[in-house]
Amino acid sequence: MDRLREAVGPEACSNRTADLYTYGFDASIHHRTPDMVIQPRSTDQVSEVMRIAYQHGIPVVPRGGGTGLCGSAVPVQGGIVMDMSRMDSILEISVGDLCCVVEAGCVYQDLNDALAPHGFWFPPSPGSSDACQIGGMVAANASGMKAVKYGATRDYVLGLTFVKANGDVVKAGTRTLKDSSGYQLARLMVGSEGTLGIITDVTLKIAARPKTSAMVLAAFPDPEAAGRCVSAIIAKPLIPSSLELMDSVSIDAVNKALGNPLPDCKALCMIEVDGEPEIVEKELKIVEEVARSEGAITVEATHDRKAMNRWNNSRKAIMTSLAALRPGYSSVSLADDMVLPISKIPAAVVAYQRIAEKYDVTVATYGHAADGNLHTKMLLDPNDADSWQRGEKAVDEIFEATLALGGSVTGEHGVGISKAPNFHKERSSVIPTMVEIKKAMDPKNILNPGKLDQWEGSILRMLRYPCSEYQD
Ligand SMILES: Cc1cc2nc3c(=O)[nH]c(=O)nc-3n(C[C@H](O)[C@H](O)[C@H](O)COP(=O)(O)OP(=O)(O)OC[C@H]3O[C@@H](n4cnc5c(N)ncnc54)[C@H](O)[C@@H]3O)c2cc1C
C-alpha cells in the first residue's frame, strides 16, 4: 500500500471503509468489498500501479461509471479497484479527420455535448449516457437505441492505449479511418470487460448529426402484431434510427409510475426516423402505414421535440418504474440483454411471458427490437431465497429459449457474472481460445479475475441484498 501511495499520491488511494464498501458495487445484483481504491490521473500512473500489482499478484479491477448491470466491475477476488473517473479529458476533436481522442474516464454525454457545436456525435446512445464512461463502453461494447442504424461502440473504435497486466503500455490502432496493419488489437479490447488490460485513452470515429427526426407511437393488441410490425418496417427496406418495443408489464409499470403517458395496450412500438427533412417526412408516412397494416389499434406521429422527449423518457423510465410496481420487491437485472434474429422477436416475447408464469415471477420485456435486442427485468423479493431460486430457474429457461431461437445471451451489457453460466453453454467452442489469449496477456490472472469464462457455479453468490443464503 505504501508503494501504491507513492506511485499515485496519497490523495488518489483510499482504504477507508466507506470507500471500500461503495466501490464494491456496480449496478448489478452483486457486491464484494475491495482492499483498496485507486484513482489514477495518467497512463504512467496506471502503468506504475500495474507493475506493483503484477509483482505482488494483486487483483486489479478497472472501473468506469460503475453502471454495468452484470457485475463486471465488482471485485470478486478483492484487491484494487482502479477508478478511471479522474482521467476524463477530451484530448482532441478533429472534425476534418472525422475522429476524436478522449481519456477513458470521459463520460459519454460530456463527449457528445462537446461534439454537438461541431455538428457531430458519437452515436451508440446507451441508456446510462449521463454516467457511463468511454472506457467502460469499449470494455463492454455498449450500444443502445440507435444501434440499428448507427452501430455499437466497436464500430467507432479506431485506436486506443491500454496498460497490460505487467505495466507495459500498448498503443493499438491508428487515428485514421482505415488500418490493415496486422492484428486489430484495439478491437480485441472491445468486450474485454477489464480482463485483458486497462484502457487509458480511446480514438473514436465520429458521425455527422442527423438534421431532424420524427417519431411514431403505435399501440398493438398483442406482442405478435408489434413484432410483425418491426420486421415489416425493416423489410420495406427502411432502417429507423430507433425502434423500441414495450410489453404490457413495462407499459403498465410506466403508466402507474408516471400518470399514464402511454396508451393502455398489450404491446407498443416507438419508432424514430431521422435525416434530411424530406426523407424523414417520407419515412414517417411509410412507418405509419406499416403499423396500421400490421394491426395497430392507435398510431400517433409527431415532429414535436417535447412530445418525442416525453415518449423517450417514458421508455427510459421502465427500470425505475418497475422498482416501484410491487412494494417490497426489487427489479433485478438477470437475463436482461438477449439478442435475437429480428424475425424471432414476437416468439421470444411470448416465450418469456410463459416462463414468467411458470415460475410465478413478474417479468417485463422491452428493448431495441429492430436490432433484435430484448431486455427483461424481473421483480423478486430480495430477502426471500425461494424468490431468487424461482428467478434463477426462469433466467436459465429464458436463455435456453433465446438460444433455441438462434439468439445470444447478451447484445450490449456484457457477460460479467450474471450471464457467465449461460455464456459458457452458448460459446463452448470459443472459450478455450479466450483462455489462451487471457493467459498470454495476463499470465498471473490479476486483471478482473473470476469473471467471464472464469466464473463458476450459480449466479446467486455475493449478492448485494441481505438474503443470507446467498452471501459469500
Ligand atoms: C440505467 C441503465 C441503463 C443502461 N442502458 C444501457 C444501454 O442502453 N446499452 C448498454 O450497452 N448498456 C447499458 N447499461 C449498462 C452499462 O451502462 C454499460 O455496460 C456501460 O458500457 C458501462 O460503462 P461504465 O463506464 O459504467 O463501466 P463499468 O460498469 O464501470 O465497467 C464495465 C466493465 O468495463 C470494465 N472497464 C471499465 N473501464 C475500463 C477501462 N478504462 N479499461 C478496461 N476496462 C474497463 C470494467 O472492469 C467492467 O468489466 C445501462 C446501465 C444502467 C444502469
The ligand as an SDF file (V2000), in Angstrom:
LIG
                    3D

 53 58  0  0  0  0  0  0  0  0999 V2000
  -29.9650    2.7760  -16.2190 C   0  0  0  0  0  0  0  0  0  0  0  0
  -29.0000    1.9890  -17.0600 C   0  0  0  0  0  0  0  0  0  0  0  0
  -29.2090    1.9000  -18.4250 C   0  0  0  0  0  0  0  0  0  0  0  0
  -28.3140    1.1850  -19.2230 C   0  0  0  0  0  0  0  0  0  0  0  0
  -28.5350    1.1520  -20.5620 N   0  0  0  0  0  0  0  0  0  0  0  0
  -27.6280    0.5610  -21.3720 C   0  0  0  0  0  0  0  0  0  0  0  0
  -27.7950    0.5790  -22.7890 C   0  0  0  0  0  0  0  0  0  0  0  0
  -28.7650    1.1330  -23.3260 O   0  0  0  0  0  0  0  0  0  0  0  0
  -26.8440   -0.0170  -23.5360 N   0  0  0  0  0  0  0  0  0  0  0  0
  -25.7520   -0.6230  -22.9810 C   0  0  0  0  0  0  0  0  0  0  0  0
  -24.9070   -1.1150  -23.7180 O   0  0  0  0  0  0  0  0  0  0  0  0
  -25.5900   -0.6740  -21.6520 N   0  0  0  0  0  0  0  0  0  0  0  0
  -26.4800   -0.1000  -20.8370 C   0  0  0  0  0  0  0  0  0  0  0  0
  -26.3020   -0.1340  -19.4770 N   0  0  0  0  0  0  0  0  0  0  0  0
  -25.1470   -0.8690  -18.9320 C   0  0  0  0  0  0  0  0  0  0  0  0
  -23.8570   -0.0270  -18.7790 C   0  0  0  0  0  0  0  0  0  0  0  0
  -24.1750    1.3280  -18.6800 O   0  0  0  0  0  0  0  0  0  0  0  0
  -22.8970   -0.2410  -19.9360 C   0  0  0  0  0  0  0  0  0  0  0  0
  -22.4290   -1.5690  -19.9290 O   0  0  0  0  0  0  0  0  0  0  0  0
  -21.6720    0.7140  -19.9040 C   0  0  0  0  0  0  0  0  0  0  0  0
  -20.8690    0.4830  -21.0340 O   0  0  0  0  0  0  0  0  0  0  0  0
  -20.8110    0.5430  -18.6710 C   0  0  0  0  0  0  0  0  0  0  0  0
  -19.9040    1.6160  -18.6210 O   0  0  0  0  0  0  0  0  0  0  0  0
  -19.2380    2.0820  -17.2480 P   0  0  0  0  0  0  0  0  0  0  0  0
  -18.2900    3.1820  -17.5510 O   0  0  0  0  0  0  0  0  0  0  0  0
  -20.2660    2.3510  -16.2240 O   0  0  0  0  0  0  0  0  0  0  0  0
  -18.4150    0.7660  -16.8960 O   0  0  0  0  0  0  0  0  0  0  0  0
  -18.3580   -0.0810  -15.5420 P   0  0  0  0  0  0  0  0  0  0  0  0
  -19.7020   -0.5790  -15.1790 O   0  0  0  0  0  0  0  0  0  0  0  0
  -17.6050    0.6620  -14.5290 O   0  0  0  0  0  0  0  0  0  0  0  0
  -17.4690   -1.3170  -16.0480 O   0  0  0  0  0  0  0  0  0  0  0  0
  -17.9390   -2.1860  -17.0490 C   0  0  0  0  0  0  0  0  0  0  0  0
  -16.7930   -3.1250  -17.4590 C   0  0  0  0  0  0  0  0  0  0  0  0
  -15.7930   -2.3810  -18.1320 O   0  0  0  0  0  0  0  0  0  0  0  0
  -14.5400   -2.5210  -17.4820 C   0  0  0  0  0  0  0  0  0  0  0  0
  -13.8690   -1.2210  -17.5980 N   0  0  0  0  0  0  0  0  0  0  0  0
  -14.3420   -0.0060  -17.2310 C   0  0  0  0  0  0  0  0  0  0  0  0
  -13.4580    0.9440  -17.5470 N   0  0  0  0  0  0  0  0  0  0  0  0
  -12.3930    0.3130  -18.1030 C   0  0  0  0  0  0  0  0  0  0  0  0
  -11.1340    0.7550  -18.6090 C   0  0  0  0  0  0  0  0  0  0  0  0
  -10.7850    2.0410  -18.6330 N   0  0  0  0  0  0  0  0  0  0  0  0
  -10.2910   -0.1850  -19.0970 N   0  0  0  0  0  0  0  0  0  0  0  0
  -10.6230   -1.5020  -19.1130 C   0  0  0  0  0  0  0  0  0  0  0  0
  -11.7870   -1.9630  -18.6390 N   0  0  0  0  0  0  0  0  0  0  0  0
  -12.6640   -1.0690  -18.1490 C   0  0  0  0  0  0  0  0  0  0  0  0
  -14.8700   -2.9140  -16.0580 C   0  0  0  0  0  0  0  0  0  0  0  0
  -13.8090   -3.6520  -15.4760 O   0  0  0  0  0  0  0  0  0  0  0  0
  -16.0930   -3.7870  -16.2870 C   0  0  0  0  0  0  0  0  0  0  0  0
  -15.6750   -5.0660  -16.6620 O   0  0  0  0  0  0  0  0  0  0  0  0
  -27.2080    0.5390  -18.6420 C   0  0  0  0  0  0  0  0  0  0  0  0
  -27.0000    0.6280  -17.2560 C   0  0  0  0  0  0  0  0  0  0  0  0
  -27.8830    1.3350  -16.4830 C   0  0  0  0  0  0  0  0  0  0  0  0
  -27.6340    1.4150  -15.0060 C   0  0  0  0  0  0  0  0  0  0  0  0
  1  2  1  0
  2  3  1  0
  2 52  2  0
  3  4  2  0
  4  5  1  0
  4 50  1  0
  5  6  2  0
  6  7  1  0
  6 13  1  0
  7  8  2  0
  7  9  1  0
  9 10  1  0
 10 11  2  0
 10 12  1  0
 12 13  2  0
 13 14  1  0
 14 15  1  0
 14 50  1  0
 15 16  1  0
 16 17  1  0
 16 18  1  0
 18 19  1  0
 18 20  1  0
 20 21  1  0
 20 22  1  0
 22 23  1  0
 23 24  1  0
 24 25  2  0
 24 26  1  0
 24 27  1  0
 27 28  1  0
 28 29  2  0
 28 30  1  0
 28 31  1  0
 31 32  1  0
 32 33  1  0
 33 34  1  0
 33 48  1  0
 34 35  1  0
 35 36  1  0
 35 46  1  0
 36 37  1  0
 36 45  1  0
 37 38  2  0
 38 39  1  0
 39 40  1  0
 39 45  2  0
 40 41  1  0
 40 42  2  0
 42 43  1  0
 43 44  2  0
 44 45  1  0
 46 47  1  0
 46 48  1  0
 48 49  1  0
 50 51  2  0
 51 52  1  0
 52 53  1  0
M  END
$$$$
